Amino acid sequence: MNAILPTVPRRAPAALLALRLLVLALLPAALLAPRPAAAVQAVVVARGLDQPWALAFLPDGRMLVTERPGRIRPVAEDGTVGAPLRGVPPVDATGQCGLLDLVTDPAHATNRLLYWTYAEAGEGGNTVAVARGRLEGDALVDVQVIFRQQPRVASRLHCGSRLAFARDGRLHVGLGDRFGRRADAQDPANHLGKTVRIESDGRVPADNPFLGRAGARPELWSLGHRNIQGMAVHPVTGDLWHSEHGPQGGDEINLIERGRNYGWPLVTVGREYVLGTRIGEEGPRAGYEQPLKVWLPTSIAPSGMAFVTGNRYPGWQGSLLVGALRGQALHRLSIEGRRVTGEERLLVDLGARIRDVRQGPDGWIYLLTDGSGAQLLRLLP
Ligand SMILES: [Ca+2]
Protein backbone atom coordinates (compact mmCIF):
# COMPACT_ATOMS: atom_id res chain seq x y z
CA MET A 1 0.00 0.00 0.00
CA ASN A 2 1.11 3.52 -0.66
CA ALA A 3 2.66 4.87 2.52
CA ILE A 4 0.98 8.23 2.20
CA LEU A 5 -2.52 6.78 2.75
CA PRO A 6 -3.87 6.52 6.29
CA THR A 7 -3.94 2.96 7.55
CA VAL A 8 -7.45 1.56 7.72
CA PRO A 9 -8.29 -1.33 10.05
CA ARG A 10 -10.11 -4.29 8.51
CA ARG A 11 -13.35 -3.24 10.17
CA ALA A 12 -12.99 0.47 9.85
CA PRO A 13 -15.56 2.72 11.38
CA ALA A 14 -17.62 4.41 8.68
CA ALA A 15 -16.12 7.80 9.49
CA LEU A 16 -12.58 6.56 8.90
CA LEU A 17 -13.58 4.89 5.67
CA ALA A 18 -15.17 8.12 4.51
CA LEU A 19 -12.01 10.01 5.45
CA ARG A 20 -9.94 7.60 3.42
CA LEU A 21 -12.18 8.00 0.38
CA LEU A 22 -11.95 11.75 0.77
CA VAL A 23 -8.15 11.58 0.90
CA LEU A 24 -8.12 9.38 -2.20
CA ALA A 25 -10.33 11.82 -4.05
CA LEU A 26 -8.19 14.82 -3.16
CA LEU A 27 -4.76 13.31 -3.86
CA PRO A 28 -3.30 14.02 -7.27
CA ALA A 29 -3.27 10.93 -9.44
CA ALA A 30 0.51 11.06 -9.73
CA LEU A 31 0.91 10.44 -6.01
CA LEU A 32 -1.36 7.43 -6.09
CA ALA A 33 0.33 5.74 -9.01
CA PRO A 34 2.80 3.02 -8.07
CA ARG A 35 6.26 4.48 -7.80
CA PRO A 36 7.71 4.01 -11.29
CA ALA A 37 10.95 2.18 -11.84
CA ALA A 38 13.65 4.66 -12.83
CA ALA A 39 12.50 5.55 -16.29
CA VAL A 40 15.83 5.79 -18.03
CA GLN A 41 16.23 4.56 -21.53
CA ALA A 42 19.25 3.80 -23.63
CA VAL A 43 19.32 5.27 -27.11
CA VAL A 44 21.68 3.83 -29.72
CA VAL A 45 24.34 6.31 -30.87
CA ALA A 46 26.51 3.85 -32.82
CA ARG A 47 26.43 0.14 -33.54
CA GLY A 48 28.61 -2.57 -35.05
CA LEU A 49 31.54 -2.08 -32.65
CA ASP A 50 33.82 -5.06 -32.18
CA GLN A 51 34.59 -5.81 -28.52
CA PRO A 52 34.73 -2.18 -27.46
CA TRP A 53 36.41 -1.48 -24.15
CA ALA A 54 36.72 2.23 -23.49
CA LEU A 55 35.19 5.51 -24.52
CA ALA A 56 36.73 9.00 -24.55
CA PHE A 57 35.56 12.41 -25.74
CA LEU A 58 37.39 14.83 -27.99
CA PRO A 59 37.01 18.62 -27.88
CA ASP A 60 35.64 18.67 -31.45
CA GLY A 61 32.60 16.62 -30.41
CA ARG A 62 33.86 13.30 -31.70
CA MET A 63 34.30 10.28 -29.47
CA LEU A 64 36.98 7.60 -29.50
CA VAL A 65 36.22 3.95 -28.84
CA THR A 66 38.85 1.29 -28.27
CA GLU A 67 38.24 -2.18 -29.65
CA ARG A 68 40.02 -4.97 -27.79
CA PRO A 69 41.49 -6.59 -30.94
CA GLY A 70 43.71 -3.49 -31.32
CA ARG A 71 41.85 -0.55 -32.80
CA ILE A 72 40.93 2.98 -31.75
CA ARG A 73 37.97 4.24 -33.76
CA PRO A 74 36.57 7.76 -33.98
CA VAL A 75 32.80 8.07 -33.72
CA ALA A 76 31.29 11.22 -35.23
CA GLU A 77 28.56 13.17 -33.44
CA ASP A 78 25.99 11.60 -35.77
CA GLY A 79 27.18 8.12 -34.75
CA THR A 80 29.18 7.32 -37.87
CA VAL A 81 31.99 4.93 -36.92
CA GLY A 82 35.24 5.89 -38.64
CA ALA A 83 38.25 3.90 -39.79
CA PRO A 84 40.74 2.98 -37.04
CA LEU A 85 43.37 5.59 -36.17
CA ARG A 86 46.74 4.85 -37.73
CA GLY A 87 49.85 4.54 -35.60
CA VAL A 88 48.63 2.16 -32.88
CA PRO A 89 51.46 -0.25 -31.96
CA PRO A 90 50.86 -4.03 -32.30
CA VAL A 91 48.51 -5.44 -29.68
CA ASP A 92 48.51 -8.95 -28.20
CA ALA A 93 44.76 -9.55 -28.32
CA THR A 94 44.14 -12.79 -26.49
CA GLY A 95 41.59 -13.87 -23.90
CA GLN A 96 40.79 -10.87 -21.69
CA CYS A 97 43.79 -8.94 -22.98
CA GLY A 98 44.21 -6.59 -25.93
CA LEU A 99 43.70 -2.86 -26.43
CA LEU A 100 41.81 -1.79 -23.34
CA ASP A 101 41.49 1.64 -21.71
CA LEU A 102 41.90 5.10 -23.23
CA VAL A 103 41.94 8.59 -21.72
CA THR A 104 42.68 12.03 -23.04
CA ASP A 105 45.33 14.27 -21.48
CA PRO A 106 43.84 16.85 -19.08
CA ALA A 107 45.27 19.45 -21.49
CA HIS A 108 44.22 17.55 -24.60
CA ALA A 109 42.62 20.65 -26.14
CA THR A 110 46.09 22.13 -26.51
CA ASN A 111 48.47 19.12 -26.61
CA ARG A 112 46.19 16.50 -28.29
CA LEU A 113 47.77 13.68 -26.25
CA LEU A 114 46.02 10.35 -25.72
CA TYR A 115 46.97 7.51 -23.37
CA TRP A 116 45.92 3.89 -23.70
CA THR A 117 46.62 0.51 -22.11
CA TYR A 118 47.21 -2.64 -24.10
CA ALA A 119 48.80 -6.07 -23.93
CA GLU A 120 52.19 -6.10 -25.58
CA ALA A 121 53.72 -9.41 -26.66
CA GLY A 122 57.32 -10.16 -25.75
CA GLU A 123 59.84 -12.66 -24.50
CA GLY A 124 58.35 -14.72 -21.67
CA GLY A 125 54.78 -13.52 -22.13
CA ASN A 126 52.86 -10.33 -22.51
CA THR A 127 52.79 -7.21 -20.41
CA VAL A 128 50.20 -4.51 -19.86
CA ALA A 129 51.72 -1.38 -21.32
CA VAL A 130 50.66 2.26 -21.28
CA ALA A 131 51.34 4.20 -24.46
CA ARG A 132 50.81 7.82 -25.28
CA GLY A 133 50.62 9.53 -28.62
CA ARG A 134 49.51 12.77 -30.19
CA LEU A 135 46.38 12.80 -32.31
CA GLU A 136 46.99 14.38 -35.70
CA GLY A 137 44.08 13.99 -38.08
CA ASP A 138 43.30 10.29 -38.13
CA ALA A 139 46.74 9.18 -36.91
CA LEU A 140 48.64 8.86 -33.65
CA VAL A 141 52.14 10.27 -33.89
CA ASP A 142 55.16 10.39 -31.56
CA VAL A 143 53.86 7.22 -29.88
CA GLN A 144 55.90 6.21 -26.83
CA VAL A 145 55.43 3.41 -24.31
CA ILE A 146 55.56 5.15 -20.93
CA PHE A 147 54.97 2.13 -18.65
CA ARG A 148 55.21 -1.67 -18.78
CA GLN A 149 53.87 -3.98 -16.07
CA GLN A 150 56.69 -6.16 -14.76
CA PRO A 151 57.24 -9.04 -14.95
CA ARG A 152 55.87 -10.30 -18.24
CA VAL A 153 53.55 -13.24 -17.68
CA ALA A 154 52.35 -15.94 -20.08
CA SER A 155 48.66 -15.31 -19.41
CA ARG A 156 45.52 -14.40 -21.33
CA LEU A 157 43.73 -13.27 -18.18
CA HIS A 158 43.40 -10.36 -15.73
CA CYS A 159 45.00 -7.67 -17.88
CA GLY A 160 42.93 -5.06 -16.03
CA SER A 161 43.23 -2.22 -16.84
CA ARG A 162 42.11 1.36 -16.37
CA LEU A 163 43.68 4.81 -16.49
CA ALA A 164 42.73 7.95 -14.61
CA PHE A 165 44.38 11.33 -14.23
CA ALA A 166 44.24 12.53 -10.63
CA ARG A 167 43.75 16.23 -9.95
CA ASP A 168 47.50 16.68 -9.43
CA GLY A 169 48.07 15.65 -13.05
CA ARG A 170 49.55 12.26 -12.18
CA LEU A 171 48.40 9.27 -14.20
CA HIS A 172 47.06 6.29 -12.23
CA VAL A 173 47.02 2.86 -13.83
CA GLY A 174 44.89 0.04 -12.41
CA LEU A 175 46.40 -3.36 -13.16
CA GLY A 176 45.40 -7.02 -12.81
CA ASP A 177 47.20 -9.89 -11.10
CA ARG A 178 47.43 -11.84 -14.40
CA PHE A 179 45.51 -14.68 -12.70
CA GLY A 180 48.15 -17.37 -12.32
CA ARG A 181 50.20 -15.85 -9.50
CA ARG A 182 47.71 -14.26 -7.16
CA ALA A 183 50.15 -14.05 -4.26
CA ASP A 184 52.14 -11.58 -6.36
CA ALA A 185 49.46 -8.99 -5.63
CA GLN A 186 50.97 -8.69 -2.13
CA ASP A 187 54.58 -8.45 -3.32
CA PRO A 188 55.80 -4.87 -3.86
CA ALA A 189 58.65 -6.20 -6.03
CA ASN A 190 56.32 -6.49 -9.05
CA HIS A 191 53.45 -4.61 -10.70
CA LEU A 192 50.94 -7.49 -10.62
CA GLY A 193 47.66 -6.68 -8.85
CA LYS A 194 48.66 -3.08 -8.17
CA THR A 195 47.83 0.47 -9.02
CA VAL A 196 50.75 2.59 -10.14
CA ARG A 197 51.20 6.34 -10.36
CA ILE A 198 53.38 7.96 -12.98
CA GLU A 199 53.94 11.33 -14.57
CA SER A 200 52.32 11.79 -17.97
CA ASP A 201 55.68 11.04 -19.62
CA GLY A 202 56.22 7.88 -17.53
CA ARG A 203 58.67 9.28 -14.99
CA VAL A 204 58.22 8.29 -11.35
CA PRO A 205 56.85 11.15 -9.23
CA ALA A 206 59.26 12.20 -6.48
CA ASP A 207 56.62 11.68 -3.77
CA ASN A 208 55.51 8.14 -4.67
CA PRO A 209 54.97 6.05 -1.50
CA PHE A 210 57.31 3.16 -2.37
CA LEU A 211 60.03 5.24 -3.95
CA GLY A 212 63.39 4.38 -2.37
CA ARG A 213 62.05 1.37 -0.47
CA ALA A 214 64.31 -1.65 -0.97
CA GLY A 215 62.75 -4.38 -3.08
CA ALA A 216 59.76 -2.29 -4.11
CA ARG A 217 58.81 -0.96 -7.54
CA PRO A 218 58.90 2.84 -7.39
CA GLU A 219 55.76 3.28 -9.52
CA LEU A 220 53.50 1.53 -6.97
CA TRP A 221 50.64 3.49 -5.41
CA SER A 222 48.56 0.66 -3.87
CA LEU A 223 48.67 -3.12 -3.70
CA GLY A 224 46.48 -6.17 -3.11
CA HIS A 225 44.20 -5.93 -6.15
CA ARG A 226 42.86 -8.75 -8.29
CA ASN A 227 41.65 -7.27 -11.56
CA ILE A 228 40.81 -3.58 -11.84
CA GLN A 229 38.08 -2.90 -14.39
CA GLY A 230 36.84 0.61 -13.65
CA MET A 231 38.32 3.88 -12.36
CA ALA A 232 36.88 7.33 -11.76
CA VAL A 233 37.94 10.47 -9.93
CA HIS A 234 35.36 11.79 -7.46
CA PRO A 235 34.18 15.16 -8.77
CA VAL A 236 34.20 16.89 -5.35
CA THR A 237 36.94 15.24 -3.30
CA GLY A 238 39.28 14.24 -6.13
CA ASP A 239 39.53 10.76 -4.60
CA LEU A 240 40.23 7.85 -6.88
CA TRP A 241 37.52 5.18 -6.89
CA HIS A 242 37.71 1.88 -8.68
CA SER A 243 35.89 -1.35 -9.42
CA GLU A 244 37.64 -4.66 -9.16
CA HIS A 245 36.69 -8.20 -10.15
CA GLY A 246 36.90 -10.59 -7.24
CA PRO A 247 36.38 -14.30 -7.49
CA GLN A 248 32.90 -15.65 -6.69
CA GLY A 249 31.17 -13.04 -4.55
CA GLY A 250 34.22 -10.83 -4.19
CA ASP A 251 33.58 -7.97 -6.62
CA GLU A 252 34.51 -4.68 -4.97
CA ILE A 253 34.30 -0.93 -5.09
CA ASN A 254 37.28 0.72 -3.38
CA LEU A 255 38.60 4.17 -2.71
CA ILE A 256 42.28 3.99 -3.56
CA GLU A 257 44.67 5.79 -1.22
CA ARG A 258 48.37 6.27 -1.19
CA GLY A 259 50.40 3.22 -0.20
CA ARG A 260 47.46 1.17 1.07
CA ASN A 261 46.92 -2.57 0.80
CA TYR A 262 43.53 -3.70 -0.54
CA GLY A 263 43.86 -7.27 0.62
CA TRP A 264 43.85 -9.62 -2.33
CA PRO A 265 44.28 -12.56 -1.82
CA LEU A 266 44.78 -12.46 1.96
CA VAL A 267 41.66 -10.49 2.84
CA THR A 268 38.63 -11.02 0.59
CA VAL A 269 35.04 -12.13 0.92
CA GLY A 270 35.36 -13.80 -2.48
CA ARG A 271 35.47 -17.57 -2.68
CA GLU A 272 36.87 -20.06 -5.16
CA TYR A 273 34.65 -20.67 -8.16
CA VAL A 274 32.87 -24.03 -8.21
CA LEU A 275 34.28 -25.21 -4.87
CA GLY A 276 33.08 -22.22 -2.87
CA THR A 277 35.99 -22.56 -0.45
CA ARG A 278 37.49 -19.55 1.29
CA ILE A 279 40.51 -17.85 -0.25
CA GLY A 280 41.44 -15.42 2.49
CA GLU A 281 39.91 -14.11 5.66
CA GLU A 282 36.97 -11.77 5.30
CA GLY A 283 38.37 -8.98 7.43
CA PRO A 284 38.51 -6.39 8.67
CA ARG A 285 42.17 -6.91 9.43
CA ALA A 286 44.57 -4.22 10.54
CA GLY A 287 46.69 -2.94 7.70
CA TYR A 288 44.22 -3.91 4.96
CA GLU A 289 41.50 -1.76 3.45
CA GLN A 290 37.97 -3.08 3.39
CA PRO A 291 36.00 -2.48 0.19
CA LEU A 292 33.30 0.21 0.27
CA LYS A 293 30.96 -2.15 -1.51
CA VAL A 294 30.90 -5.86 -2.36
CA TRP A 295 28.34 -7.84 -4.30
CA LEU A 296 27.22 -11.00 -2.52
CA PRO A 297 26.65 -13.82 -3.09
CA THR A 298 26.78 -13.51 -6.86
CA SER A 299 29.42 -11.62 -8.79
CA ILE A 300 28.11 -8.97 -11.18
CA ALA A 301 31.52 -8.42 -12.82
CA PRO A 302 31.66 -4.62 -12.49
CA SER A 303 33.22 -2.70 -15.36
CA GLY A 304 33.72 0.93 -16.30
CA MET A 305 32.29 3.63 -14.07
CA ALA A 306 31.55 7.33 -13.86
CA PHE A 307 30.30 9.87 -11.35
CA VAL A 308 27.27 11.90 -12.35
CA THR A 309 28.06 15.60 -12.00
CA GLY A 310 25.45 17.30 -14.14
CA ASN A 311 21.74 17.89 -13.72
CA ARG A 312 20.61 15.85 -16.71
CA TYR A 313 19.27 13.11 -14.46
CA PRO A 314 17.07 14.36 -11.59
CA GLY A 315 18.26 13.05 -8.23
CA TRP A 316 21.40 11.42 -9.59
CA GLN A 317 23.96 14.14 -8.95
CA GLY A 318 26.89 12.60 -7.05
CA SER A 319 25.87 9.04 -7.85
CA LEU A 320 28.44 6.53 -9.05
CA LEU A 321 27.32 4.57 -12.09
CA VAL A 322 28.95 1.16 -12.51
CA GLY A 323 28.46 -1.13 -15.48
CA ALA A 324 27.96 -4.84 -14.96
CA LEU A 325 29.14 -7.48 -17.41
CA ARG A 326 27.86 -10.71 -15.92
CA GLY A 327 25.08 -8.82 -14.14
CA GLN A 328 23.90 -7.24 -17.42
CA ALA A 329 22.79 -3.97 -15.90
CA LEU A 330 23.85 -0.48 -14.92
CA HIS A 331 24.19 -0.03 -11.16
CA ARG A 332 23.59 3.41 -9.65
CA LEU A 333 25.26 3.73 -6.26
CA SER A 334 24.29 6.57 -3.95
CA ILE A 335 27.36 7.93 -2.18
CA GLU A 336 27.68 9.88 1.06
CA GLY A 337 31.28 10.75 1.79
CA ARG A 338 33.00 7.42 1.50
CA ARG A 339 29.92 5.34 2.15
CA VAL A 340 27.76 3.64 -0.44
CA THR A 341 24.27 4.31 0.91
CA GLY A 342 22.01 2.97 -1.81
CA GLU A 343 21.89 0.94 -4.97
CA GLU A 344 19.56 0.84 -7.93
CA ARG A 345 19.78 -1.59 -10.84
CA LEU A 346 19.00 0.01 -14.18
CA LEU A 347 18.63 -1.11 -17.81
CA VAL A 348 17.79 -4.63 -16.71
CA ASP A 349 15.44 -5.07 -19.69
CA LEU A 350 18.27 -4.24 -22.08
CA GLY A 351 19.87 -7.58 -21.22
CA ALA A 352 23.30 -6.35 -22.26
CA ARG A 353 26.73 -6.76 -20.75
CA ILE A 354 27.94 -3.20 -20.01
CA ARG A 355 31.66 -2.65 -20.60
CA ASP A 356 32.18 1.05 -20.04
CA VAL A 357 30.34 4.01 -18.52
CA ARG A 358 31.37 7.64 -19.03
CA GLN A 359 29.86 11.06 -18.64
CA GLY A 360 30.31 13.18 -21.74
CA PRO A 361 31.21 16.86 -21.73
CA ASP A 362 27.55 17.41 -22.68
CA GLY A 363 26.49 15.93 -19.33
CA TRP A 364 24.89 12.83 -20.85
CA ILE A 365 25.93 9.38 -19.72
CA TYR A 366 27.32 7.11 -22.43
CA LEU A 367 27.66 3.34 -22.27
CA LEU A 368 29.45 0.70 -24.28
CA THR A 369 27.96 -2.75 -24.49
CA ASP A 370 30.32 -5.72 -24.69
CA GLY A 371 31.26 -8.29 -27.32
CA SER A 372 30.97 -8.29 -31.08
CA GLY A 373 28.26 -6.22 -32.73
CA ALA A 374 28.32 -3.96 -29.67
CA GLN A 375 26.71 -0.56 -29.28
CA LEU A 376 27.48 2.90 -28.01
CA LEU A 377 24.46 4.11 -26.06
CA ARG A 378 23.32 7.43 -24.62
CA LEU A 379 21.28 7.31 -21.45
CA LEU A 380 18.16 9.48 -21.42
CA PRO A 381 16.06 10.17 -18.32
CA1 LIG B 1 39.98 -5.95 -1.53
Boltz pocket constraint, residues with backbone or C-beta under 6 A from the ligand:
constraints:
  - pocket:
      binder: B
      contacts: [[A, 224], [A, 252], [A, 262], [A, 263], [A, 264], [A, 267], [A, 268], [A, 289], [A, 290], [A, 291]]
      max_distance: 6.0
